[in-house]
């Protein structure tokens, strides 16, 4: 049986990019779990009805993003560190067409630099002695369309050395990088959702007019000792946001 692309797959994308999105969704929804070996390139190419070279390009992108791990002579596996349950539970992006299906958007780090600590970030960190931090700007995309623009502030000296890392090698999830490279585990996070207007920077990367309505998320992330290690401001295209909560007892 040949696999089909979801209805919201952007027809303008190269075929390998569509495949990357579809395979990423299968990882995110748990079809392939951490440590699992995924089907061979030949089998996946046959399943999707595509050329082997096209499937190889899609898998290479997932390997480059840190979602998959190739083992010479053995096969391709879902990478363990990127999908530990205590990290993955902070990742909440779902397909608008099917809200029960989690997805893993593409991630592009636009810039990373050491900056003076903004007042609201300094207040969140709660330490007067901290004067500088690392700021990342990142855009998240799904099926080629921008979803989120993020400004991420990381405490120094905790993240000394991050500036020397290749942003393209960080992959779509940052918390595994924090753990692997700096020994920093994010054990809790508080997200506050509101609505605001696009800044010049977020408007540019979300393809909106400056001042257009956006969904706004502010995140404060902590390590197991309760120390704030990350402050994040996120703008998202409002038509791509849904809020859903289930209350009361549910049928078994």
C-alpha positions, 0 to 999 in steps of 0.5 A: 500500500502506497503512503499518501501525503497529508492534505496540508502538504504544500505542493510548492515544496520539493518532493524531498522536503514533503517527505521530510515533513511526513517522516518527521510526523511519523517520528513525532507521533510515536510510530518510530520510537527512540532507538527504533530502526526505521525501514530501509531507504528502498522500502520507504521509497517504494512505500511513498512511490518516489525515487531512491535518491529523493528518499535519501535526500529526505532522510539526510535532512532528518539526519542533519537535524539530529532526528535520525542516526545512521549507523554504517552497516546496520541501518538508520535509527531514531536518535535517542537523545533528541527524543527522551521523554523528559525533553519531548514533553515540552514540544507541543506543535500539532497539525492544524488539519489533525490536532491529534497528530504532533509534528516536528517543524523545520528549525532555522537559527537565524542569528546567535550573539552575546547581548546585554541582558534586557530588563524583562529577561534580567527580571526572569533570571532573578540575579542582579549579577548577570549582565549578559546572555546569549540571544538566539533568533530562530524561525520554525517552519512546517511544509515550507510555511513559517509558524513561529519566530523565536527570541531565545535568551540563555543564561551566562556563564551556563552556556559558555561555548555555545557561540562556537557551535554550528547553528545548522548542526543544532537540529530542531530541538534545542533542549537535547543540545543543552543536555548533550553539550552543557549538561543542562537539563530542562525539567520544567517550563512555564508558557504564557499565551497572549495576543500581540502585534508583530515586531519588525523582526517577527513580521519579516520572518512570519511574512506578515505586516509590521503590527499585524496580530500575532499569537505571543508566547513567553516561556521561562524554563528551569533546571531541576533545582528551579533555576531559570536558564532560558527566557523565550519570546515567541510570535506565531501566525494567529491562523495556525494557533488552536487552544484545546483543553479537555475537562472532566472524566473521559470515557475509557 
